[in-house]
Amino acid sequence: MPDARVILVGFPSDAGVARNGGRPGASGGPAAIRDALYKMTPDARSPEAFAALLERTVDAGDIAVSGDVEADQHALADTIAPWVGEKTVIVLGGGHETAYGHLLGYCQAQRDVHVLNWDAHADVREVGASGAHSGSPFRQALEHPSGHVRSYSVAGLHPWRVAAAHADWIRARGGRIAWGADLDRAAIDAFIHPTPRPAMASFDIDAVAAPEAPGVSAPGVGGLSPRLWLHAAEACGRARGVGSFEVVEANPRLDQDGRTATLAALTVWHILRGLAAR
């Protein structure tokens, strides 16, 4: 893929969601996102740059998963390690255990990375007795012995879904937190701006208000509006320091009228629109 600028790859696993007590079905996320995304046209307001980017965008398909969380995360890392830092990678999840496999790709490539997560949950829980899960990826990444995952920032958090000890754990490591209720367009831009380079942006669709995104692994109440969510996606796409992205936790098994899959696909669309504007 020497001429590719953007590479899409699917991670059709939700075994980590099951370990975390969530609702299974996110393994169908990559297929559902693609189905919605490929029905969308380039931005009609400025189609030339968007279309030019699509000409250099390659879909590498899904990695083969086994249901073994750790093995599948390493398989994702093996797949993307040659691309991180060289191409813009967009991973379609899958549960949020996707993130650890994604970040392992940077560790394997011996490249430093900073993390910007958009999520209702902090996802820095301890690894359980049964192993890694969808609530533990960023703790695992920050504790990886390579030290290549340099910092972690998270925006969109619900204070009733985050243990105070976990918020303290993030801050003690120099991380930044933005609560969902405090976010507007200006606050989103201000949160993205100081993110060190290079960065990975993770978009967990359960941060969006439940009526707009009912098909998720861990539903909640009081999330972000789609307008703010998509603004964050496009702003991260425009940010030159962000080198890879992921969209996770879309669960087509529990979706209604395909609205969550469409929103997840629109998240990718807005990332692409931001990239086209660089």
N, C-alpha and C positions, 0 to 999 in steps of 0.2 A: 504493500500500500504506500509506495513512495510519494505519490502525488496527493494523498489524502491529507486534509487539514483536520477533519473531525471524524472520529470513529465511534460508532455506537456498538455496544455489546450488552447482551442480556444476561442476567443472573437469576434464573427461574427457580429460586429456592425460598422456602419459608420454614425450613426445619428449625431455624433459630427462633422464629415466632412461636412455634409450638413449644419449644423449651421454655420460653418466657411466659407461657400461659396466655398468649394472644390467640386470635381467631385465624385459623388456617385459610389459605386461598391466595396469598400474595405471590405464590409461585406462578400464577397465571398473569402476573402484572406485566412482564415484558411483552407478551403476545397482545394483551389488551391495549397497552400503550401504543404499540406499533400499529394496530388496527385503526386506532383513532388518529394517530399522527399522519399516517400515509393518506388520509382523506383530506388533509389540510393543504391549502395552497400557500405559496410564498406570500409575504406581506403585500397586499394590494397597494399600499401607500408608497412603498419603495421596493418593488420586486427585484430590481436588477442585482443589488448587492446580496439579497437573500438567495436568489436563484444561483448566483455565482458560488456562494458558500455551499449550497446543496450539491453542486457539481463536484465538489471536493469533499463530500461527506460519504462515508462508507459504513454500511451496516455489516458488522462482522458476525452477526447471528448470536445465538445463545451459547454459553459454555455448557458442556455436559455436566450435570450434577448427579450426585450419588445419594443424597440425603444425609451424608456425614458432614456436619456443619464445618468442621475444621478442614477436612479434605477439600470441600468445595470452595472455601475461602482461599485456600492455597492455589486451587485451580484458577480462580479468578485472578489472583496475583500473578501467576505464571503467564496468563493471557495478556494482561495489560502492562506488565513491567517494561516490555520493549517500547511501548508507546508513551508512557508518562514522561513529561518533559519534552517530548518530541512532537506529539500530536495533541489535540484536544480530545480527551476521552469523555464520553457520556455513557454511564452505566445505567441500565434499566433494571430496577429490582422488582420483585424480590423483597424479602423482609429487610429490616435495617441491619441485620448481620452482613449484608452487602458491604457496608462501610468498612468493616475490618479487612475483608478481602481486597477492597479497593486500596486501602492504605497500605496493606502488605505489599502491593505492587510497587509503591514508592520505596518501601524498605528494601525490597528485593533489587530494585534498580539503583539503590544507594543514593536516593535523592531526598532532600529535605522537603517537608510540606507542612503547611499550616491548614487547619480545618475550620470551615465556617459552616455550621449546621443550622438548618431551619427546621424547627421541631417543637412539638408540645412537650416532649420529654427530654431530659438531659442525656439519657443513654450512656451513663457512666456507672451503671450498677456492677457489682462484683460478678465474676464468673461463678456460675453455680456448680453444684456437685456433678451435674450431668454435662457440664462444659459451657462453652461460649453460647451466647444467645443474642436476640435482637436488642436487648437492653444494655449490652455490655461493650459494644464495639469501640467506643471512644476511650474508655478506660484501658482496654487492651492495647489500643494504638498508642496512647500516651505512655504506657508502661513497657512498650516493646523495647527490648534491650538495644536495638540499633540506635535509638534516639533520633531517628529521622522524622518522626511526627513531633513537630516542634511546639505547636500551641493549638489550643482549642477554644473556639468561641461559639456560642449557641444563642439563637434568637427565636422568639415565638413561644417561649416556655409558659406553661400554665403553673401558677404557684401551688395549686392543689395536686399537681402531678409530679412534683419534684421534691425529693427529700432535702431538708435543709443541709444535712451532712454532705449530700452530693453537690449542692450549690457551693458549699464551702470548699469542697475538694477541688472543684474547677477553679475557683478564685485563688486558692492557695498555690496553684500551678500557673498563675498568671493569665488564666482564661477570663473571657468577658461573657456576661450574661445580659440578655435583653428580654424582659417579660413581654408576652404577647400583647397585653393590654396597653403597653406603652409605645407600641409601634404605629407610626404613620409613615408616609412616603419619605419625609425628611429624616425621620429616625432610622429608617432602613438604610438610606444612603449614607448616613453618618456612621452606622454600624459597619457597613461594608468597607468604607474608605480606609480605615487604619489597618485592615487585615494585611499582615506581612505577606510577601511573595516568597515562593509560589504557594498557591492555595488550592484546596479542593473544596467545592461547595456541595453539601448534601441537602437534599430536599425531601423531607418526610411528609407525605401528603396529609398525615393526621393532624398537622398544625392548622389546617384549614377548617373553617366552621363546618360542623357535621352535616347540616342540610345541603351544603354544596359538595361535600365529599363523604357520602355515607359508606362507601365501600373501602374501608380501611381495616387494618388489623386491630387497632386499639382506638375505638371511637371515643370522642369527647364532646364537650359543650363549650362554646365561647371562643372558637378559634378565629384565625385571621380571615378576612374577606378575600375572595378570589382576586380582587383588584390589587390588594396589597401583596398577596402571595406572588402574583405574576409580575408585579413591579420588582420584587426582590429577585426573581429569576432573571429578568432582563437586565437588571442592574449588575448582577453577578456575571452575566454574559458579557457585558460591556467592560467589566473590570479586567484590565490586561494581566493582572497578577493571578487570576483564577485560571488554572490550567486543566482542571477536570471537574466533572459534575456527576451527580447521581440523583435519580428520582426513585423513591422507594415507598413501600407499604401500600400501594394501590392493590385492592383486593377485589377482583372482578366477581368472585363468587358471592360477594355481599353487596355488589353495586346495585344502583337503581337507575335504569334508563341509560346506563353507560356514562353517567355524569362524572364519576370519579376518574374513570379511564380518560375521558375527554379532558378533564382538568389536568391530569398528569401529562397527557400529550401536549396540552397547551403550555405546560411548564417547560417541556423540552423545546417547543416552538419559540417561546420567549427567550430561552437561553440561546437558541440559534439566532434569533433576531438581534440579541445583544452582541453575539460574536460577529455577525455580519456588519455591525456598526463600528467595530474596532478599527 
